[in-house]
Amino acid sequence: MAREAAVEVAVIGAGWAGLAAAIHLARAGRSVRLIDAAPQAGGRARRVSLNWKHPVHGAGPVDLDNGQHLLLGAYTEVLELLEIVGALDEARLERRPMRLASSGGLLMERPDYGGRRPGLTRASARLAPLAHLSPLIALLRAQGLSLAARWAIVRVLARLRLTAGLLPRGVTTVSEWYVQARQPQELIQRVWQPLVISALNTPADRACAATFLQVVRDSLGAAPEASDFILPRRNLSHLFVDPAINWLQRHGVHLMLRTDVRRVGLGTSARYRIAAGTRRAEEPRVFECDELVVATPPYAAARLLTGLADPALVSQLNRFEYLPITTVYLGWPEHPLQPGLLLPSLLSLEDCADRQRYAQWFFDRGSQAHWRIASMVLSDSRSALELGDSRLADALIRQLVDELGLPPPPQLSLIHEKRATFACTPDRPRLHADAAWGALPGVALAGDYLCPLYPATLEAAARSGRMAAGAILGG
């Protein structure tokens, strides 16, 4: 085995949680080694290259995300990380006021009255005092909802503020909350159901009501800018992962990709010993560290910590249930002599398996490499996966044509993430970054499953990375 010099902190996993932990540790002056088995950083929000053949320009790569993600203004940890690595600029992202629209005629749009954003014009500055009322105005002026449904959602948000999101006794799932809160069926179908499945990736009859209402409080029920949509101009790697890697390397972090951690054990000269190697290497590289951040999914953390951590913790890590998400990328070739295709920027779709409509959301992804690109998202895509790729692609094209009136795309690529998120149920394990600390001093966990109040999102991953770094630095 090749032995290397010890480092202060090793971070296993270069997804958003691991990147966040490494950034906060490096800012504090720690010596950090960041390790990941994948050929690129980013975890489940990484870059993928699709090789589409254009009828005029031939085959070429189209760089997109492994899965479609929507960032919100409420994602304060993500925004802070973007600022730290120098990526919080208009060249990398676009920020828009909330606009929820559906193919069935719903339109809920927050007026952009300005506010605390830089660069206000005189006209918008005069309107800025109305900014704090803009979410309420959006709800009251929503199209496609009856007046009763609009007042129902206003009352819900007011009640969430007054009760700090506390659930009534006996309510655990979102479906139970619908009944207790007397939500109109049209509001459930047009607003709540699309938000539940997209935010929690879990059906409403199993989804945790406390988590869902926390999400609603932090977005629709918070300051106006919290509900803003933040869209990467290209992809998430261009927005955050690439700048983060560049920042880490400038600050002396040693990055090891294509390197699988095979074993974690107790060290001799330092607390912990890590054996890691590439798939081709017969002998792993071995190094020791004083502190360790395990920034992997729970099942991978359980494998690494078995035999070291408290068996009860390993059992909890193995108890998470996972649900899939399917992202569908659609491509229409652009031609100089033909008008461009008009696509809705972001649209909620009809989700009805009985009618073989499986996608819940449509996103315009702009133009790239002479292609006009869009994506469709299938949250909790278990039933869709049973069709097989060919039948699923046919069903999605029919949904696209029938529901949106768009022409069939010459290119369609399916990306299945079979363990995209944990099932956000009321009885899921609730763990914290320092869950392993008692048996393993100096070991912190990071990952989107470590924010008990929130579902599996990039914001939760970023928060967990900061909390893991805080445990190391405070320990």
C-alpha positions in Angstrom: 0.0 0.0 0.0 1.2 3.5 -0.9 1.2 5.6 2.3 0.9 9.4 2.1 1.3 12.2 4.6 -1.6 12.8 7.0 -4.0 15.7 6.5 -6.1 17.5 9.1 -9.5 16.8 7.5 -10.7 14.3 4.9 -14.0 14.9 3.2 -15.5 11.8 1.5 -17.9 12.8 -1.2 -17.8 15.8 -3.6 -21.4 16.4 -4.0 -22.9 19.8 -2.8 -22.7 18.7 0.8 -19.1 17.7 0.6 -18.2 20.8 -1.4 -19.9 23.0 1.1 -18.1 21.3 4.0 -14.7 21.6 2.2 -15.3 25.3 1.5 -16.1 26.2 5.1 -13.2 24.1 6.4 -10.7 25.7 4.0 -12.0 29.2 4.9 -11.1 28.4 8.5 -7.6 27.5 7.5 -7.8 23.7 7.7 -5.8 21.4 5.5 -8.5 19.4 3.5 -8.5 16.5 1.2 -11.7 16.0 -0.9 -12.3 12.5 -2.3 -15.0 11.2 -4.6 -15.4 7.9 -6.6 -17.0 9.7 -9.6 -15.0 11.2 -12.5 -16.5 14.7 -11.6 -17.7 16.6 -8.6 -21.4 17.5 -8.1 -23.0 14.3 -6.9 -26.6 14.0 -8.0 -26.5 17.6 -9.4 -23.6 17.0 -11.8 -23.1 17.8 -15.5 -24.0 15.2 -18.2 -23.1 15.4 -21.9 -25.8 14.2 -24.3 -24.5 13.3 -27.8 -27.3 14.5 -30.1 -27.0 14.5 -33.9 -28.1 17.7 -35.4 -29.5 17.5 -39.0 -27.3 20.3 -40.2 -24.3 20.5 -37.8 -23.9 16.8 -37.1 -23.2 15.1 -33.8 -22.0 17.0 -30.8 -22.2 17.2 -27.0 -25.0 19.1 -25.2 -24.1 19.8 -21.6 -27.0 19.6 -19.2 -27.7 18.5 -15.6 -28.0 15.0 -14.3 -31.4 16.1 -13.0 -33.6 19.2 -13.2 -33.4 21.4 -10.1 -35.1 24.7 -9.3 -33.4 27.0 -6.8 -35.4 29.5 -4.7 -34.6 32.8 -3.2 -35.1 31.0 0.2 -31.9 29.0 -0.5 -29.8 31.3 1.6 -27.0 28.7 2.1 -26.7 28.1 -1.6 -26.6 31.8 -2.3 -23.9 32.3 0.3 -21.8 29.6 -1.2 -22.2 31.2 -4.6 -21.0 34.4 -3.2 -18.0 32.8 -1.5 -16.7 31.2 -4.7 -17.4 34.2 -6.8 -20.3 32.8 -8.8 -23.2 35.1 -7.6 -23.4 37.1 -10.8 -25.8 37.5 -13.7 -23.5 35.7 -16.1 -24.2 32.5 -14.3 -27.8 32.8 -13.0 -31.1 34.5 -13.7 -33.4 35.6 -10.8 -37.1 36.0 -11.5 -40.1 36.8 -9.3 -42.2 33.7 -8.5 -44.5 32.6 -11.4 -46.5 29.4 -11.0 -48.4 28.5 -14.1 -50.0 25.3 -15.2 -51.2 23.8 -18.5 -54.7 23.9 -17.0 -54.9 27.7 -16.8 -53.5 28.5 -13.3 -51.3 31.6 -13.1 -50.0 32.9 -9.8 -47.4 35.6 -10.5 -45.7 37.8 -7.9 -45.5 41.5 -9.1 -41.9 42.7 -9.2 -42.1 45.9 -7.2 -38.4 46.0 -6.5 -37.3 46.1 -2.9 -33.8 45.5 -1.5 -32.2 44.5 -4.8 -29.3 46.6 -6.1 -29.7 48.8 -9.1 -33.3 49.9 -8.7 -34.6 52.5 -11.1 -36.4 55.5 -9.7 -39.8 54.1 -10.8 -39.2 50.8 -9.1 -37.8 52.5 -6.0 -41.1 54.4 -5.6 -42.9 51.0 -5.7 -40.5 49.3 -3.3 -42.7 49.9 -0.3 -45.3 47.6 -1.9 -42.8 44.8 -2.3 -43.6 43.2 1.0 -47.2 42.9 -0.1 -46.4 41.3 -3.5 -46.9 37.6 -2.4 -50.3 38.4 -1.0 -51.2 40.3 -4.2 -50.0 37.3 -6.2 -52.3 35.0 -4.3 -55.4 37.3 -4.4 -54.9 37.9 -8.1 -54.3 34.3 -9.1 -56.0 33.2 -12.3 -57.6 29.8 -12.6 -58.6 29.6 -8.9 -62.0 30.5 -7.5 -62.2 33.3 -4.9 -62.8 30.7 -2.2 -59.6 28.9 -3.1 -57.6 32.1 -3.1 -58.9 33.1 0.3 -58.2 29.5 1.6 -54.5 29.8 0.6 -54.2 33.3 2.2 -55.7 31.9 5.4 -53.3 29.0 5.4 -50.3 31.2 5.1 -51.6 33.5 7.8 -52.2 30.5 10.1 -48.7 29.2 9.5 -47.2 32.5 10.6 -49.3 32.7 13.7 -48.7 29.1 14.8 -45.0 28.9 13.7 -45.9 25.9 11.5 -47.0 23.7 14.4 -49.2 20.8 13.3 -52.6 20.1 14.9 -52.7 16.9 17.0 -53.0 13.7 15.0 -51.9 15.3 11.7 -48.7 13.7 10.3 -49.2 13.4 6.5 -50.0 16.1 3.9 -53.2 14.3 3.0 -54.3 14.5 6.6 -53.5 18.1 6.7 -55.7 18.7 3.6 -58.6 17.4 5.6 -57.8 19.2 8.9 -57.2 22.5 7.1 -60.3 22.1 4.9 -58.5 22.7 1.7 -60.7 23.0 -1.4 -60.2 20.2 -3.9 -59.3 22.7 -6.7 -56.5 24.2 -4.5 -55.2 20.7 -3.7 -55.1 19.7 -7.4 -53.8 22.9 -8.9 -51.4 24.2 -6.2 -50.7 21.8 -3.3 -50.2 18.5 -5.1 -47.7 19.9 -7.7 -45.8 21.5 -4.9 -45.8 18.5 -2.6 -44.5 16.1 -5.3 -41.9 18.5 -6.6 -40.6 19.6 -3.1 -40.8 16.3 -1.2 -40.7 13.7 -4.1 -43.2 11.8 -2.0 -47.0 11.1 -2.5 -49.2 13.3 -0.3 -50.7 10.3 1.5 -47.1 9.5 2.8 -45.5 12.9 2.7 -44.5 14.5 6.0 -46.9 17.4 6.7 -44.5 19.2 9.0 -41.7 19.3 6.3 -44.1 20.4 3.6 -45.5 23.3 5.7 -41.9 24.3 6.6 -41.2 24.6 2.9 -44.4 26.6 2.3 -43.5 28.9 5.2 -40.0 29.5 4.0 -41.1 30.3 0.4 -44.7 31.5 -0.1 -45.0 32.6 3.5 -41.7 34.5 3.9 -40.2 37.7 2.5 -41.1 38.3 -1.2 -37.6 37.5 -2.5 -37.7 34.1 -0.8 -40.1 32.8 -3.5 -37.9 34.1 -6.4 -36.9 31.5 -8.9 -33.2 31.2 -9.5 -32.2 29.6 -12.8 -28.7 28.6 -14.0 -28.0 30.2 -17.3 -26.3 27.0 -18.4 -26.2 24.2 -15.9 -25.5 23.6 -12.2 -21.9 22.7 -12.8 -21.3 26.0 -14.5 -23.2 27.8 -11.8 -21.6 26.3 -8.7 -19.5 23.1 -9.0 -16.8 24.4 -11.4 -16.3 27.7 -9.5 -16.3 25.7 -6.2 -13.6 23.3 -7.4 -11.5 26.2 -8.7 -11.9 28.0 -5.4 -10.9 25.0 -3.4 -7.9 24.3 -5.4 -6.7 27.9 -5.1 -7.1 27.5 -1.4 -4.9 24.4 -1.2 -7.5 21.7 -1.1 -6.3 18.4 -2.5 -9.0 17.0 -4.8 -9.0 13.2 -5.6 -11.6 12.2 -8.2 -12.1 8.6 -9.5 -11.0 7.5 -6.1 -13.2 5.0 -4.2 -12.9 4.9 -0.4 -12.6 1.2 0.4 -12.1 1.3 4.1 -12.1 3.7 7.0 -10.3 2.5 10.2 -8.5 3.8 13.2 -5.1 5.4 12.6 -1.8 5.3 14.3 -0.2 8.7 13.9 -3.7 10.3 13.5 -7.2 9.4 14.5 -8.4 7.7 11.3 -6.9 5.8 8.4 -8.5 5.9 4.9 -7.7 3.4 2.2 -8.8 4.7 -1.2 -8.0 3.8 -4.8 -9.1 3.8 -8.4 -10.8 0.8 -9.9 -7.7 0.0 -11.9 -5.3 0.2 -8.9 -4.7 -3.1 -7.2 -3.3 -1.5 -4.1 -5.1 1.4 -2.4 -3.5 4.6 -1.3 -3.5 5.0 2.4 -3.4 8.2 4.4 -4.5 9.3 7.9 -6.5 12.3 9.1 -7.4 13.8 12.4 -11.0 14.7 11.4 -13.3 13.2 8.8 -16.5 14.4 7.1 -18.6 11.6 5.5 -20.6 13.5 2.9 -22.2 10.5 1.1 -25.8 9.2 0.9 -26.9 7.3 4.0 -26.4 3.8 2.6 -22.8 4.7 1.6 -22.1 6.2 5.0 -23.4 3.0 6.7 -21.0 0.9 4.6 -18.0 3.1 5.6 -18.9 3.3 9.3 -19.9 -0.3 9.9 -17.6 -1.7 12.6 -16.6 1.7 13.8 -19.7 3.7 14.6 -22.4 2.8 17.1 -24.5 -0.1 15.5 -27.7 1.8 16.3 -26.5 4.7 14.0 -25.6 2.3 11.2 -29.0 0.8 11.5 -30.6 4.2 11.2 -28.5 5.0 8.1 -29.7 1.8 6.5 -33.4 2.6 7.3 -33.9 5.4 4.7 -36.2 4.6 1.8 -35.4 6.1 -1.6 -37.6 7.2 -4.5 -36.6 7.9 -8.1 -36.8 11.0 -10.3 -36.7 10.9 -14.1 -35.6 13.9 -16.1 -36.4 14.0 -19.8 -34.5 16.3 -22.1 -36.1 17.3 -25.3 -34.3 18.8 -28.3 -35.6 20.6 -31.4 -32.9 21.7 -34.0 -32.6 25.4 -34.6 -32.4 26.6 -38.2 -31.3 30.1 -39.2 -34.1 30.4 -41.8 -36.9 29.2 -39.5 -38.5 31.1 -36.6 -37.6 29.8 -33.2 -39.8 27.6 -31.2 -41.8 29.3 -28.4 -41.6 27.4 -25.2 -43.2 28.1 -21.8 -40.5 29.0 -19.3 -41.8 26.9 -16.4 -45.1 25.1 -16.4 -46.9 22.7 -14.1 -48.3 19.7 -16.1 -51.2 17.3 -15.5 -50.1 14.3 -13.5 -52.5 11.5 -14.2 -51.1 7.9 -14.6 -54.5 6.7 -15.7 -54.2 8.9 -18.8 -50.5 8.0 -19.1 -49.4 11.6 -18.2 -46.4 11.1 -16.0 -44.5 14.4 -16.1 -45.4 17.1 -13.5 -43.2 20.0 -14.7 -41.9 21.5 -18.0 -38.8 23.7 -18.1 -37.4 25.8 -20.9 -33.6 25.2 -21.0 -32.8 27.7 -23.7 -30.5 27.2 -26.7 -27.3 25.3 -26.9 -25.2 23.9 -29.7 -27.9 24.8 -32.3 -30.6 23.1 -30.3 -33.7 24.5 -28.6 -33.9 22.5 -25.3 -36.5 21.8 -22.7 -36.9 19.3 -19.9 -39.8 17.4 -18.3 -39.6 16.2 -14.7 -41.2 13.0 -13.3 -41.0 13.1 -9.5 -41.5 9.8 -7.8 -41.3 8.1 -11.2 -41.8 4.5 -9.9 -45.0 3.9 -12.0 -43.4 5.5 -15.1 -40.3 3.3 -14.8 -42.4 0.2 -15.1 -43.3 1.1 -18.7 -39.7 0.8 -19.9 -37.9 3.6 -21.8 -39.5 3.1 -25.2 -43.1 3.1 -24.0 -42.4 5.9 -21.5 -40.8 8.1 -24.2 -44.0 7.6 -26.4 -46.2 8.5 -23.5 -44.2 11.7 -22.8 -44.3 12.8 -26.4 -48.1 12.3 -26.4 -48.4 14.4 -23.3 -46.2 17.1 -24.8 -48.3 17.2 -28.0 -51.7 16.9 -26.3 -51.2 19.1 -23.3 -48.8 21.8 -24.6 -49.4 21.6 -28.4 -45.7 21.3 -29.1 -44.3 19.4 -32.1 -42.6 16.0 -31.3 -38.9 16.6 -30.5 -36.4 14.8 -32.8 -34.2 14.2 -29.7 -35.4 12.8 -26.4 -33.1 11.6 -23.6 -34.2 10.0 -20.4 -32.1 10.2 -17.2 -33.2 8.0 -14.3 -31.9 8.7 -10.8 -33.3 5.6 -9.0 -32.2 6.8 -5.5 -32.7 10.5 -6.2 -34.1 11.4 -2.8 -35.1 9.8 0.5 -38.8 9.3 1.0 -39.8 12.3 3.0 -42.2 10.5 5.4 -43.0 11.4 9.0 -41.2 8.3 10.3 -37.9 8.8 8.4 -34.8 8.8 10.6 -33.9 12.2 12.0 -30.1 12.6 12.3 -27.7 15.5 12.7 -24.2 16.2 11.6 -22.6 15.1 14.9 -24.6 11.8 15.1 -21.4 9.7 15.0 -19.4 12.0 17.3 -19.9 10.0 20.6 -18.3 6.8 19.3 -16.1 8.5 16.7 -14.7 11.9 17.9 -13.8 14.1 15.0 -16.2 12.4 12.5 -19.1 14.5 11.1 -21.8 13.5 8.7 -23.0 15.7 5.8 -25.8 15.2 3.3 -29.3 16.4 2.5 -30.8 13.9 4.9 -29.2 15.7 7.9 -31.6 18.7 8.0 -34.6 17.2 9.8 -36.9 20.1 9.0 -36.4 20.0 5.2 -36.7 17.6 2.3 -33.8 16.4 0.1 -32.8 19.6 -1.7 -29.6 21.4 -2.7 -30.2 23.8 0.1 -30.4 21.0 2.6 -27.1 19.6 1.3 -25.4 23.0 1.5 -26.7 23.5 5.1 -25.5 20.1 6.1 -22.0 20.9 4.8 -21.8 24.0 6.9 -23.1 22.1 10.0 -20.5 19.3 9.5 -17.7 21.9 9.2 -19.0 23.6 12.3 -18.9 20.4 14.2 -15.3 19.8 13.2 -14.2 23.4 13.9 -16.1 23.5 17.2 -14.9 20.1 18.3 
